[in-house]
Amino acid sequence: MSEMVYIEKLAFGGQGIGKLPGGKIVFVSGAYPGELVEVDIISEKKDYSIGKIKKIVEGISERRVPQCPYFRNCGGCDFLDLDYKKQLQFKEDILKDQLQRIAKISGEIVGKIQKSKNEFGYRLKMEFSFDYQKQTLLGLKMKNSNKIVQVRKCLLAPKSFNKILDTVPEIIDLYKIPVYKNRKGILKHLVLRYSPTENSVMAIFITKTEKFTNRRDLANMLVKKVPYVSSVIHVMNSSDRIVLRGPYKVLKGEGVINYEFDWEKFQVPPTAFFQNNYFVTAKMIEFLTKNLNLEGSETILDLYSGLGTFSIRLAALSKFVVAVESNHVSVRAGKANANINNLRNIKFIESDVEEFLMANENKFDIIVADPPRNGLGNKAVSKIIDMKPEKIAYISCNPSTLARDLKMFVNSGKYKIEIIKPFDIFPQTYHVEAVVLMSRVNKKQINM
Ligand SMILES: C[S@@+](CC[C@H](N)C(=O)[O-])C[C@H]1O[C@@H](n2cnc3c(N)ncnc32)[C@H](O)[C@@H]1O
């Protein structure tokens, strides 16, 4: 049965949201606010339906022809058929809608989104999957599926990835290295990291098994054929849930990839988290540190610090930074990064954040937190409020968990939101990052 639906807004997830006759909510992938679409209802739930576009009856003028043959088949992009300026507006709207709906926070406090310098070719890291169909293939996962779409060229990837995507399957077939499929074989993924600073690529091969036949030959051949590959790594990861995790061996090169920002230098090891958009990350570091108005005397707690992306700049501008991170490889890299940047006033602690917070008795002037998608959660938020920092900075990649946590901070009556600034780390996708600055209420005047 088909229905006519007017799309009112976008869900965090990128689907258009409208109402069916009678008022039931319907989610429609690929439809944008302001459009009238005819949809087939493909799934009925108690509180909502899912519709599939049959026809765009009235489209918005900002639609454009997507310049990628894999769009809507591959799960990498959501908004490739939408003008970039409009994408930015929709992302601001998604963030405002989540804040209003979940936390009753008015959109007025949300600043203008920081756009990406490049809307294409911006990704510093991409995870490709191997497949075998008479020959080895490399591709990206389809949305909500384990099926792989072969990709020769991805618009989000730096140009230097294309040659590698062509070359690697040839070498794999030459050395007859079996792809992991139907619970048999070895090779699962190829993760590529690009550094604009060095103009080099780190190639990370992820295997199901410890055994990786001909891996040295593969590495030698790859750097010979693609000289800008500076490191080749083997990661052994038996888990099928997370791509980039597990012990690793350096097959070729230094085993780290280097990035330089304003003045700070970062060494990034294969399995550590690092932000994915060079230009926007630089803007985030700048925004965060400038708006904290540091005087040099502050003690700062940087939660979910990774390898020190924010801690390094924060340490240079304050008295002392304690950086808490659970990933061993990131902590080791964080310590190395502090050394490389000649900073002696950072202490990296390898710990789960909640465990650290529960055991902590020290006081901090400022707490910075950049949790994964699940957000901080009740326990961590309560503990942070109890620790009474003068300022809190919350960096979030998920507007719904952000709204849930901000509601707790605001409802405690002890913290006030100063600003929420969105950043577009991932053009062409629904993702939106936000930096939130909060100050303590009813205490000595805070200069923000
Ligand atoms: C969104 S990343 C942010 C990293 C860093 N702030 C940056 O900008 O590069 C989140 C980080 O939290 C770490 N992490 C995830 N769960 C954690 C936990 N329960 N306790 C401590 N760190 C955790 C991850 O390893 C990752 O480095």
The ligand as a Gaussian input file, in Angstrom:
#p B3LYP/6-31G(d) Opt

LIG

0 1
 C       35.715000       9.574000      20.773000
 S       37.286000       8.946000      21.197000
 C       38.081000      10.410000      21.738000
 C       39.562000      10.368000      21.849000
 C       40.279000      11.721000      21.952000
 N       39.613000      12.637000      22.839000
 C       40.482000      12.335000      20.594000
 O       39.845000      13.352000      20.302000
 O       41.281000      11.802000      19.824000
 C       36.933000       8.066000      22.657000
 C       38.116000       7.425000      23.332000
 O       37.652000       6.803000      24.529000
 C       38.320000       5.565000      24.710000
 N       37.413000       4.767000      25.564000
 C       36.323000       4.075000      25.194000
 N       35.689000       3.551000      26.263000
 C       36.406000       3.933000      27.351000
 C       36.280000       3.726000      28.749000
 N       35.248000       3.031000      29.233000
 N       37.173000       4.285000      29.562000
 C       38.227000       4.993000      29.069000
 N       38.405000       5.240000      27.765000
 C       37.521000       4.717000      26.899000
 C       38.562000       5.051000      23.314000
 O       39.644000       4.153000      23.308000
 C       38.842000       6.346000      22.545000
 O       40.217000       6.634000      22.538000

